[in-house]
Structure formats: structure tokens, C-alpha cells
Amino acid sequence: MAKCDICGKGVQFGNNVSHSHRKTNRIWHANVKRVKCKLNGGNKKMHVCTRCLRSGLVERA
């Protein structure tokens, strides 16, 4: 899974905990989109998380 090129958000690890309190591994993926962005006068495709898109850290092309 991709990482955000702006903030570095990526995969997080943790446990599923059942009713009987048995633990198994699980993964949470960040909500990362591939977006065309304006960068240094040109356009470039980047992996950006939706939080960075919403907060305006990236200008879409």
C-alpha cells in the first residue's frame, strides 16, 4: 500500500480482539489517493492522503 508523499502516513498495525479476548494481527490502510498535483510549475502524479487533500496542503492540477 502507498504512503502519503506529503505527511508520510501509511500502514498501521494492531490487533483484532475477539469476544473471548483472543488477539490476531490486523492492518489499517491509510486512505491514500493517486492525484495529479501542481509542483514546480509542472504537473506530477503523487500519492496523497485525503486529510492532506482536504486541508489544502496540495494544489490539484
All heavy atoms as TSV, in Angstrom:
chain	resi	resn	atom	element	x	y	z
A	1	MET	N	N	0.848	-1.183	0.000
A	1	MET	CA	C	0.000	0.000	0.000
A	1	MET	C	C	0.886	1.236	0.000
A	1	MET	O	O	1.974	1.240	0.558
A	1	MET	CB	C	-0.874	-0.053	1.245
A	1	MET	CG	C	-2.002	0.926	1.266
A	1	MET	SD	S	-3.165	0.588	-0.010
A	1	MET	CE	C	-3.946	2.145	-0.121
A	2	ALA	N	N	0.390	2.303	-0.618
A	2	ALA	CA	C	1.186	3.519	-0.774
A	2	ALA	C	C	1.237	4.336	0.509
A	2	ALA	O	O	0.390	4.210	1.382
A	2	ALA	CB	C	0.597	4.356	-1.902
A	3	LYS	N	N	2.240	5.189	0.589
A	3	LYS	CA	C	2.387	6.154	1.665
A	3	LYS	C	C	2.085	7.538	1.112
A	3	LYS	O	O	2.329	7.807	-0.060
A	3	LYS	CB	C	3.826	6.159	2.155
A	3	LYS	CG	C	4.085	5.389	3.394
A	3	LYS	CD	C	5.524	5.584	3.784
A	3	LYS	CE	C	5.700	5.340	5.249
A	3	LYS	NZ	N	7.085	5.366	5.635
A	4	CYS	N	N	1.597	8.422	1.964
A	4	CYS	CA	C	1.356	9.804	1.559
A	4	CYS	C	C	2.706	10.485	1.338
A	4	CYS	O	O	3.596	10.422	2.191
A	4	CYS	CB	C	0.552	10.527	2.636
A	4	CYS	SG	S	0.249	12.261	2.265
A	5	ASP	N	N	2.867	11.141	0.172
A	5	ASP	CA	C	4.117	11.836	-0.134
A	5	ASP	C	C	4.255	13.138	0.638
A	5	ASP	O	O	5.347	13.697	0.721
A	5	ASP	CB	C	4.200	12.116	-1.638
A	5	ASP	CG	C	4.345	10.840	-2.444
A	5	ASP	OD1	O	4.909	9.869	-1.915
A	5	ASP	OD2	O	3.899	10.821	-3.610
A	6	ILE	N	N	3.174	13.641	1.223
A	6	ILE	CA	C	3.206	14.909	1.951
A	6	ILE	C	C	3.510	14.679	3.437
A	6	ILE	O	O	4.484	15.203	3.965
A	6	ILE	CB	C	1.858	15.655	1.802
A	6	ILE	CG1	C	1.483	15.828	0.332
A	6	ILE	CG2	C	1.898	16.993	2.525
A	6	ILE	CD1	C	2.479	16.608	-0.488
A	7	CYS	N	N	2.671	13.883	4.112
A	7	CYS	CA	C	2.821	13.719	5.563
A	7	CYS	C	C	3.449	12.393	5.961
A	7	CYS	O	O	3.801	12.206	7.120
A	7	CYS	CB	C	1.468	13.875	6.252
A	7	CYS	SG	S	0.286	12.574	5.866
A	8	GLY	N	N	3.561	11.435	5.035
A	8	GLY	CA	C	4.193	10.154	5.342
A	8	GLY	C	C	3.270	9.136	5.972
A	8	GLY	O	O	3.709	8.089	6.429
A	9	LYS	N	N	1.957	9.432	6.014
A	9	LYS	CA	C	1.001	8.492	6.600
A	9	LYS	C	C	0.942	7.237	5.747
A	9	LYS	O	O	0.898	7.309	4.525
A	9	LYS	CB	C	-0.375	9.141	6.677
A	9	LYS	CG	C	-1.404	8.296	7.386
A	9	LYS	CD	C	-2.782	8.901	7.285
A	9	LYS	CE	C	-2.918	10.072	8.217
A	9	LYS	NZ	N	-4.308	10.545	8.306
A	10	GLY	N	N	0.943	6.077	6.402
A	10	GLY	CA	C	0.911	4.813	5.680
A	10	GLY	C	C	0.147	3.759	6.451
A	10	GLY	O	O	-0.884	4.034	7.049
A	11	VAL	N	N	0.675	2.550	6.467
A	11	VAL	CA	C	0.023	1.419	7.111
A	11	VAL	C	C	0.253	1.480	8.620
A	11	VAL	O	O	1.330	1.851	9.076
A	11	VAL	CB	C	0.595	0.101	6.537
A	11	VAL	CG1	C	0.049	-1.085	7.263
A	11	VAL	CG2	C	0.298	0.004	5.069
A	12	GLN	N	N	-0.784	1.112	9.398
A	12	GLN	CA	C	-0.641	0.967	10.842
A	12	GLN	C	C	-1.021	-0.453	11.222
A	12	GLN	O	O	-1.911	-1.043	10.609
A	12	GLN	CB	C	-1.529	1.956	11.584
A	12	GLN	CG	C	-1.042	3.370	11.486
A	12	GLN	CD	C	-1.740	4.267	12.481
A	12	GLN	OE1	O	-2.904	4.064	12.800
A	12	GLN	NE2	N	-1.032	5.249	12.971
A	13	PHE	N	N	-0.350	-0.985	12.228
A	13	PHE	CA	C	-0.563	-2.360	12.658
A	13	PHE	C	C	-1.211	-2.389	14.032
A	13	PHE	O	O	-1.009	-1.492	14.836
A	13	PHE	CB	C	0.779	-3.112	12.716
A	13	PHE	CG	C	1.487	-3.162	11.408
A	13	PHE	CD1	C	2.450	-2.233	11.088
A	13	PHE	CD2	C	1.169	-4.138	10.490
A	13	PHE	CE1	C	3.101	-2.273	9.879
A	13	PHE	CE2	C	1.818	-4.193	9.276
A	13	PHE	CZ	C	2.778	-3.255	8.965
A	14	GLY	N	N	-1.975	-3.437	14.267
A	14	GLY	CA	C	-2.613	-3.606	15.565
A	14	GLY	C	C	-3.167	-5.009	15.697
A	14	GLY	O	O	-2.735	-5.922	14.997
A	15	ASN	N	N	-4.137	-5.173	16.583
A	15	ASN	CA	C	-4.718	-6.484	16.850
A	15	ASN	C	C	-6.223	-6.457	16.678
A	15	ASN	O	O	-6.882	-5.490	17.048
A	15	ASN	CB	C	-4.426	-6.925	18.284
A	15	ASN	CG	C	-2.990	-7.263	18.509
A	15	ASN	OD1	O	-2.365	-7.897	17.672
A	15	ASN	ND2	N	-2.442	-6.837	19.636
A	16	ASN	N	N	-6.773	-7.555	16.118
A	16	ASN	CA	C	-8.196	-7.845	16.258
A	16	ASN	C	C	-8.365	-8.481	17.621
A	16	ASN	O	O	-7.592	-9.362	17.988
A	16	ASN	CB	C	-8.660	-8.852	15.199
A	16	ASN	CG	C	-9.015	-8.212	13.899
A	16	ASN	OD1	O	-9.423	-7.061	13.866
A	16	ASN	ND2	N	-8.876	-8.960	12.830
A	17	VAL	N	N	-9.351	-8.037	18.375
A	17	VAL	CA	C	-9.606	-8.627	19.680
A	17	VAL	C	C	-11.013	-9.210	19.645
A	17	VAL	O	O	-11.996	-8.491	19.494
A	17	VAL	CB	C	-9.476	-7.599	20.813
A	17	VAL	CG1	C	-9.701	-8.256	22.158
A	17	VAL	CG2	C	-8.111	-6.944	20.772
A	18	SER	N	N	-11.112	-10.527	19.806
A	18	SER	CA	C	-12.399	-11.198	19.745
A	18	SER	C	C	-13.140	-11.067	21.076
A	18	SER	O	O	-12.606	-10.550	22.063
A	18	SER	CB	C	-12.209	-12.675	19.407
A	18	SER	OG	O	-11.615	-13.330	20.506
A	19	HIS	N	N	-14.353	-11.572	21.105
A	19	HIS	CA	C	-15.155	-11.534	22.333
A	19	HIS	C	C	-14.477	-12.321	23.459
A	19	HIS	O	O	-14.553	-11.934	24.627
A	19	HIS	CB	C	-16.552	-12.107	22.049
A	19	HIS	CG	C	-17.439	-12.130	23.239
A	19	HIS	ND1	N	-17.951	-10.991	23.798
A	19	HIS	CD2	C	-17.893	-13.158	23.996
A	19	HIS	CE1	C	-18.691	-11.321	24.851
A	19	HIS	NE2	N	-18.675	-12.633	24.988
A	20	SER	N	N	-13.806	-13.417	23.095
A	20	SER	CA	C	-13.096	-14.209	24.102
A	20	SER	C	C	-11.698	-13.654	24.385
A	20	SER	O	O	-10.906	-14.269	25.081
A	20	SER	CB	C	-12.983	-15.660	23.646
A	20	SER	OG	O	-12.226	-15.735	22.459
A	21	HIS	N	N	-11.418	-12.490	23.837
A	21	HIS	CA	C	-10.171	-11.737	24.054
A	21	HIS	C	C	-8.940	-12.407	23.443
A	21	HIS	O	O	-7.817	-12.193	23.890
A	21	HIS	CB	C	-9.949	-11.463	25.541
A	21	HIS	CG	C	-9.342	-10.114	25.785
A	21	HIS	ND1	N	-10.017	-8.937	25.515
A	21	HIS	CD2	C	-8.129	-9.747	26.235
A	21	HIS	CE1	C	-9.237	-7.921	25.801
A	21	HIS	NE2	N	-8.074	-8.383	26.245
A	22	ARG	N	N	-9.142	-13.223	22.403
A	22	ARG	CA	C	-8.002	-13.736	21.629
A	22	ARG	C	C	-7.575	-12.636	20.669
A	22	ARG	O	O	-8.417	-11.924	20.124
A	22	ARG	CB	C	-8.409	-14.979	20.863
A	22	ARG	CG	C	-8.785	-16.125	21.778
A	22	ARG	CD	C	-9.083	-17.332	20.973
A	22	ARG	NE	N	-7.827	-17.920	20.528
A	22	ARG	CZ	C	-7.538	-19.206	20.627
A	22	ARG	NH1	N	-8.420	-20.039	21.128
A	22	ARG	NH2	N	-6.392	-19.667	20.219
A	23	LYS	N	N	-6.275	-12.532	20.445
A	23	LYS	CA	C	-5.760	-11.455	19.608
A	23	LYS	C	C	-5.118	-12.018	18.346
A	23	LYS	O	O	-4.332	-12.953	18.412
A	23	LYS	CB	C	-4.746	-10.635	20.388
A	23	LYS	CG	C	-5.355	-9.922	21.568
A	23	LYS	CD	C	-4.345	-9.114	22.323
A	23	LYS	CE	C	-4.998	-8.430	23.488
A	23	LYS	NZ	N	-4.976	-9.229	24.696
A	24	THR	N	N	-5.458	-11.433	17.199
A	24	THR	CA	C	-4.820	-11.761	15.928
A	24	THR	C	C	-4.389	-10.461	15.272
A	24	THR	O	O	-4.955	-9.395	15.536
A	24	THR	CB	C	-5.775	-12.523	14.988
A	24	THR	OG1	O	-6.951	-11.752	14.805
A	24	THR	CG2	C	-6.131	-13.883	15.541
A	25	ASN	N	N	-3.393	-10.540	14.421
A	25	ASN	CA	C	-2.845	-9.347	13.779
A	25	ASN	C	C	-3.807	-8.784	12.742
A	25	ASN	O	O	-4.548	-9.524	12.108
A	25	ASN	CB	C	-1.520	-9.676	13.100
A	25	ASN	CG	C	-0.472	-10.105	14.085
A	25	ASN	OD1	O	-0.514	-9.715	15.244
A	25	ASN	ND2	N	0.460	-10.927	13.646
A	26	ARG	N	N	-3.771	-7.468	12.591
A	26	ARG	CA	C	-4.527	-6.839	11.519
A	26	ARG	C	C	-3.813	-5.568	11.088
A	26	ARG	O	O	-2.891	-5.099	11.751
A	26	ARG	CB	C	-5.966	-6.561	11.927
A	26	ARG	CG	C	-6.154	-5.442	12.908
A	26	ARG	CD	C	-7.541	-4.838	12.797
A	26	ARG	NE	N	-7.672	-4.092	11.560
A	26	ARG	CZ	C	-8.773	-3.479	11.179
A	26	ARG	NH1	N	-9.851	-3.519	11.915
A	26	ARG	NH2	N	-8.825	-2.801	10.057
A	27	ILE	N	N	-4.259	-5.029	9.939
A	27	ILE	CA	C	-3.633	-3.855	9.325
A	27	ILE	C	C	-4.708	-2.823	9.029
A	27	ILE	O	O	-5.796	-3.166	8.585
A	27	ILE	CB	C	-2.919	-4.256	8.015
A	27	ILE	CG1	C	-1.763	-5.195	8.301
A	27	ILE	CG2	C	-2.430	-3.045	7.266
A	27	ILE	CD1	C	-1.100	-5.723	7.048
A	28	TRP	N	N	-4.400	-1.555	9.282
A	28	TRP	CA	C	-5.228	-0.441	8.830
A	28	TRP	C	C	-4.468	0.278	7.729
A	28	TRP	O	O	-3.326	0.694	7.914
A	28	TRP	CB	C	-5.482	0.551	9.957
A	28	TRP	CG	C	-6.467	0.107	10.965
A	28	TRP	CD1	C	-7.816	0.337	10.946
A	28	TRP	CD2	C	-6.215	-0.623	12.160
A	28	TRP	NE1	N	-8.403	-0.201	12.046
A	28	TRP	CE2	C	-7.434	-0.814	12.817
A	28	TRP	CE3	C	-5.069	-1.150	12.738
A	28	TRP	CZ2	C	-7.538	-1.485	14.018
A	28	TRP	CZ3	C	-5.175	-1.821	13.932
A	28	TRP	CH2	C	-6.398	-1.986	14.554
A	29	HIS	N	N	-5.115	0.425	6.561
A	29	HIS	CA	C	-4.514	1.154	5.446
A	29	HIS	C	C	-4.981	2.601	5.484
A	29	HIS	O	O	-6.160	2.874	5.746
A	29	HIS	CB	C	-4.926	0.548	4.110
A	29	HIS	CG	C	-4.391	-0.830	3.893
A	29	HIS	ND1	N	-3.066	-1.083	3.654
A	29	HIS	CD2	C	-4.997	-2.035	3.903
A	29	HIS	CE1	C	-2.878	-2.381	3.502
A	29	HIS	NE2	N	-4.040	-2.990	3.664
A	30	ALA	N	N	-4.072	3.522	5.226
A	30	ALA	CA	C	-4.440	4.933	5.138
A	30	ALA	C	C	-5.229	5.161	3.854
A	30	ALA	O	O	-5.062	4.443	2.867
A	30	ALA	CB	C	-3.185	5.801	5.141
A	31	ASN	N	N	-6.097	6.160	3.864
A	31	ASN	CA	C	-6.912	6.493	2.698
A	31	ASN	C	C	-6.063	7.353	1.764
A	31	ASN	O	O	-6.069	8.582	1.839
A	31	ASN	CB	C	-8.175	7.232	3.159
A	31	ASN	CG	C	-9.186	7.339	2.059
A	31	ASN	OD1	O	-8.986	6.849	0.962
A	31	ASN	ND2	N	-10.281	8.004	2.357
A	32	VAL	N	N	-5.300	6.697	0.892
A	32	VAL	CA	C	-4.332	7.362	0.017
A	32	VAL	C	C	-4.822	7.299	-1.420
A	32	VAL	O	O	-5.198	6.235	-1.914
A	32	VAL	CB	C	-2.937	6.699	0.142
A	32	VAL	CG1	C	-1.947	7.336	-0.797
A	32	VAL	CG2	C	-2.444	6.801	1.571
A	33	LYS	N	N	-4.832	8.445	-2.087
A	33	LYS	CA	C	-5.274	8.552	-3.477
A	33	LYS	C	C	-4.098	8.960	-4.355
A	33	LYS	O	O	-3.174	9.621	-3.896
A	33	LYS	CB	C	-6.376	9.615	-3.625
A	33	LYS	CG	C	-7.550	9.437	-2.706
A	33	LYS	CD	C	-8.327	8.217	-3.078
A	33	LYS	CE	C	-9.546	8.069	-2.177
A	33	LYS	NZ	N	-10.182	6.780	-2.326
A	34	ARG	N	N	-4.147	8.553	-5.623
A	34	ARG	CA	C	-3.138	8.991	-6.583
A	34	ARG	C	C	-3.709	10.204	-7.301
A	34	ARG	O	O	-4.734	10.112	-7.982
A	34	ARG	CB	C	-2.844	7.866	-7.581
A	34	ARG	CG	C	-1.603	8.154	-8.389
A	34	ARG	CD	C	-0.849	6.882	-8.695
A	34	ARG	NE	N	0.423	7.214	-9.303
A	34	ARG	CZ	C	0.704	7.015	-10.569
A	34	ARG	NH1	N	-0.189	6.456	-11.358
A	34	ARG	NH2	N	1.874	7.347	-11.051
A	35	VAL	N	N	-3.074	11.362	-7.146
A	35	VAL	CA	C	-3.630	12.641	-7.572
A	35	VAL	C	C	-2.610	13.384	-8.424
A	35	VAL	O	O	-1.411	13.332	-8.149
A	35	VAL	CB	C	-3.991	13.500	-6.330
A	35	VAL	CG1	C	-4.564	14.829	-6.738
A	35	VAL	CG2	C	-4.949	12.761	-5.433
A	36	LYS	N	N	-3.109	14.086	-9.450
A	36	LYS	CA	C	-2.254	14.964	-10.244
A	36	LYS	C	C	-2.140	16.298	-9.518
A	36	LYS	O	O	-3.144	16.942	-9.226
A	36	LYS	CB	C	-2.878	15.189	-11.611
A	36	LYS	CG	C	-1.967	14.867	-12.778
A	36	LYS	CD	C	-2.575	15.398	-14.039
A	36	LYS	CE	C	-2.786	14.271	-15.007
A	36	LYS	NZ	N	-3.304	14.746	-16.281
A	37	CYS	N	N	-0.914	16.715	-9.185
A	37	CYS	CA	C	-0.681	17.931	-8.407
A	37	CYS	C	C	0.203	18.893	-9.188
A	37	CYS	O	O	1.007	18.482	-10.014
A	37	CYS	CB	C	0.010	17.597	-7.097
A	37	CYS	SG	S	-0.864	16.429	-6.098
A	38	LYS	N	N	0.034	20.182	-8.881
A	38	LYS	CA	C	0.925	21.203	-9.434
A	38	LYS	C	C	2.168	21.256	-8.566
A	38	LYS	O	O	2.091	21.428	-7.358
A	38	LYS	CB	C	0.242	22.559	-9.439
A	38	LYS	CG	C	-0.854	22.674	-10.454
A	38	LYS	CD	C	-1.431	24.068	-10.470
A	38	LYS	CE	C	-2.556	24.141	-11.477
A	38	LYS	NZ	N	-3.226	25.446	-11.443
A	39	LEU	N	N	3.340	21.109	-9.201
A	39	LEU	CA	C	4.589	21.091	-8.463
A	39	LEU	C	C	5.678	21.727	-9.309
A	39	LEU	O	O	5.949	21.261	-10.422
A	39	LEU	CB	C	4.962	19.646	-8.099
A	39	LEU	CG	C	6.059	19.461	-7.079
A	39	LEU	CD1	C	5.560	19.923	-5.712
A	39	LEU	CD2	C	6.477	18.019	-7.008
A	40	ASN	N	N	6.294	22.781	-8.822
A	40	ASN	CA	C	7.398	23.475	-9.507
A	40	ASN	C	C	7.041	23.871	-10.940
A	40	ASN	O	O	7.817	23.667	-11.870
A	40	ASN	CB	C	8.665	22.609	-9.514
A	40	ASN	CG	C	9.133	22.288	-8.114
A	40	ASN	OD1	O	8.909	23.065	-7.194
A	40	ASN	ND2	N	9.755	21.146	-7.948
A	41	GLY	N	N	5.847	24.388	-11.143
A	41	GLY	CA	C	5.431	24.848	-12.463
A	41	GLY	C	C	4.954	23.752	-13.394
A	41	GLY	O	O	4.549	24.031	-14.512
A	42	GLY	N	N	4.993	22.511	-12.969
A	42	GLY	CA	C	4.534	21.392	-13.795
A	42	GLY	C	C	3.561	20.528	-13.027
A	42	GLY	O	O	3.251	20.783	-11.859
A	43	ASN	N	N	3.073	19.507	-13.700
A	43	ASN	CA	C	2.140	18.576	-13.065
A	43	ASN	C	C	2.860	17.265	-12.767
A	43	ASN	O	O	3.679	16.803	-13.556
A	43	ASN	CB	C	0.951	18.297	-13.986
A	43	ASN	CG	C	0.139	19.549	-14.234
A	43	ASN	OD1	O	0.178	20.478	-13.454
A	43	ASN	ND2	N	-0.596	19.566	-15.323
A	44	LYS	N	N	2.528	16.681	-11.629
A	44	LYS	CA	C	3.141	15.424	-11.235
A	44	LYS	C	C	2.101	14.592	-10.500
A	44	LYS	O	O	1.310	15.117	-9.723
A	44	LYS	CB	C	4.325	15.699	-10.302
A	44	LYS	CG	C	5.098	14.470	-9.915
A	44	LYS	CD	C	6.259	14.809	-9.005
A	44	LYS	CE	C	6.976	13.547	-8.603
A	44	LYS	NZ	N	7.999	13.782	-7.603
A	45	LYS	N	N	2.092	13.266	-10.735
A	45	LYS	CA	C	1.192	12.376	-10.006
A	45	LYS	C	C	1.855	11.987	-8.698
A	45	LYS	O	O	3.005	11.571	-8.672
A	45	LYS	CB	C	0.879	11.133	-10.830
A	45	LYS	CG	C	-0.173	11.363	-11.876
A	45	LYS	CD	C	-0.650	10.058	-12.459
A	45	LYS	CE	C	-1.774	10.330	-13.446
A	45	LYS	NZ	N	-2.225	9.104	-14.090
A	46	MET	N	N	1.099	12.144	-7.604
A	46	MET	CA	C	1.615	11.847	-6.278
A	46	MET	C	C	0.597	11.036	-5.504
A	46	MET	O	O	-0.592	11.068	-5.802
A	46	MET	CB	C	1.885	13.146	-5.505
A	46	MET	CG	C	2.885	14.068	-6.130
A	46	MET	SD	S	2.975	15.641	-5.291
A	46	MET	CE	C	3.684	15.174	-3.742
A	47	HIS	N	N	1.070	10.297	-4.507
A	47	HIS	CA	C	0.192	9.617	-3.559
A	47	HIS	C	C	-0.055	10.583	-2.415
A	47	HIS	O	O	0.881	11.004	-1.733
A	47	HIS	CB	C	0.840	8.342	-3.021
A	47	HIS	CG	C	1.039	7.296	-4.055
A	47	HIS	ND1	N	0.008	6.528	-4.540
A	47	HIS	CD2	C	2.142	6.892	-4.729
A	47	HIS	CE1	C	0.466	5.696	-5.444
A	47	HIS	NE2	N	1.768	5.890	-5.580
A	48	VAL	N	N	-1.344	10.953	-2.198
A	48	VAL	CA	C	-1.695	11.936	-1.179
A	48	VAL	C	C	-2.852	11.389	-0.358
A	48	VAL	O	O	-3.835	10.889	-0.922
A	48	VAL	CB	C	-2.083	13.282	-1.825
A	48	VAL	CG1	C	-2.419	14.307	-0.767
A	48	VAL	CG2	C	-0.973	13.799	-2.729
A	49	CYS	N	N	-2.755	11.489	0.971
A	49	CYS	CA	C	-3.864	11.047	1.815
A	49	CYS	C	C	-4.984	12.085	1.752
A	49	CYS	O	O	-4.760	13.257	1.432
A	49	CYS	CB	C	-3.408	10.809	3.248
A	49	CYS	SG	S	-2.982	12.274	4.179
A	50	THR	N	N	-6.187	11.647	2.054
A	50	THR	CA	C	-7.344	12.524	1.926
A	50	THR	C	C	-7.320	13.659	2.943
A	50	THR	O	O	-7.889	14.711	2.698
A	50	THR	CB	C	-8.648	11.723	2.066
A	50	THR	OG1	O	-8.588	10.955	3.253
A	50	THR	CG2	C	-8.828	10.796	0.878
A	51	ARG	N	N	-6.665	13.479	4.059
A	51	ARG	CA	C	-6.559	14.564	5.038
A	51	ARG	C	C	-5.726	15.714	4.466
A	51	ARG	O	O	-6.066	16.889	4.637
A	51	ARG	CB	C	-5.936	14.036	6.323
A	51	ARG	CG	C	-5.518	15.110	7.245
A	51	ARG	CD	C	-6.132	15.220	8.593
A	51	ARG	NE	N	-7.275	14.469	8.948
A	51	ARG	CZ	C	-7.526	14.108	10.190
A	51	ARG	NH1	N	-6.669	14.397	11.142
A	51	ARG	NH2	N	-8.614	13.467	10.501
A	52	CYS	N	N	-4.625	15.402	3.759
A	52	CYS	CA	C	-3.796	16.443	3.132
A	52	CYS	C	C	-4.553	17.123	1.989
A	52	CYS	O	O	-4.414	18.327	1.788
A	52	CYS	CB	C	-2.495	15.847	2.631
A	52	CYS	SG	S	-1.376	15.342	3.950
A	53	LEU	N	N	-5.341	16.346	1.229
A	53	LEU	CA	C	-6.149	16.939	0.164
A	53	LEU	C	C	-7.172	17.906	0.739
A	53	LEU	O	O	-7.348	19.017	0.242
A	53	LEU	CB	C	-6.875	15.844	-0.620
A	53	LEU	CG	C	-6.074	15.060	-1.631
A	53	LEU	CD1	C	-6.912	13.920	-2.172
A	53	LEU	CD2	C	-5.625	15.961	-2.758
A	54	ARG	N	N	-7.857	17.489	1.797
A	54	ARG	CA	C	-8.920	18.288	2.377
A	54	ARG	C	C	-8.389	19.555	3.030
A	54	ARG	O	O	-9.030	20.611	2.968
A	54	ARG	CB	C	-9.670	17.456	3.421
A	54	ARG	CG	C	-10.934	18.098	3.926
A	54	ARG	CD	C	-11.623	17.188	4.887
A	54	ARG	NE	N	-10.830	17.031	6.099
A	54	ARG	CZ	C	-11.177	16.264	7.111
A	54	ARG	NH1	N	-12.269	15.543	7.055
A	54	ARG	NH2	N	-10.417	16.180	8.178
A	55	SER	N	N	-7.208	19.485	3.635
A	55	SER	CA	C	-6.655	20.641	4.340
A	55	SER	C	C	-5.962	21.618	3.398
A	55	SER	O	O	-5.505	22.679	3.839
A	55	SER	CB	C	-5.683	20.183	5.419
A	55	SER	OG	O	-4.598	19.512	4.840
A	56	GLY	N	N	-5.861	21.267	2.101
A	56	GLY	CA	C	-5.294	22.201	1.126
A	56	GLY	C	C	-3.780	22.226	1.083
A	56	GLY	O	O	-3.192	23.189	0.607
A	57	LEU	N	N	-3.122	21.189	1.559
A	57	LEU	CA	C	-1.662	21.136	1.507
A	57	LEU	C	C	-1.165	20.884	0.083
A	57	LEU	O	O	0.003	21.098	-0.203
A	57	LEU	CB	C	-1.135	20.041	2.432
A	57	LEU	CG	C	-1.367	20.274	3.927
A	57	LEU	CD1	C	-0.912	19.061	4.727
A	57	LEU	CD2	C	-0.619	21.505	4.382
A	58	VAL	N	N	-2.073	20.416	-0.800
A	58	VAL	CA	C	-1.711	20.095	-2.176
A	58	VAL	C	C	-2.674	20.831	-3.100
A	58	VAL	O	O	-3.872	20.885	-2.840
A	58	VAL	CB	C	-1.833	18.570	-2.413
A	58	VAL	CG1	C	-1.601	18.232	-3.870
A	58	VAL	CG2	C	-0.869	17.828	-1.536
A	59	GLU	N	N	-2.124	21.413	-4.174
A	59	GLU	CA	C	-2.979	22.037	-5.176
A	59	GLU	C	C	-3.128	21.094	-6.343
A	59	GLU	O	O	-2.147	20.662	-6.949
A	59	GLU	CB	C	-2.355	23.363	-5.655
A	59	GLU	CG	C	-3.263	24.161	-6.542
A	59	GLU	CD	C	-2.637	25.482	-6.959
A	59	GLU	OE1	O	-1.587	25.852	-6.407
A	59	GLU	OE2	O	-3.197	26.110	-7.861
A	60	ARG	N	N	-4.383	20.719	-6.639
A	60	ARG	CA	C	-4.633	19.768	-7.721
A	60	ARG	C	C	-4.437	20.440	-9.082
A	60	ARG	O	O	-4.694	21.621	-9.240
A	60	ARG	CB	C	-6.044	19.221	-7.625
A	60	ARG	CG	C	-6.248	18.324	-6.437
A	60	ARG	CD	C	-7.617	17.761	-6.430
A	60	ARG	NE	N	-7.569	16.424	-6.982
A	60	ARG	CZ	C	-8.393	15.446	-6.678
A	60	ARG	NH1	N	-9.352	15.654	-5.825
A	60	ARG	NH2	N	-8.270	14.259	-7.210
A	61	ALA	N	N	-3.978	19.657	-10.046
A	61	ALA	CA	C	-3.760	20.163	-11.395
A	61	ALA	C	C	-5.006	19.977	-12.234
A	61	ALA	O	O	-5.831	19.155	-11.970
A	61	ALA	CB	C	-2.588	19.445	-12.042
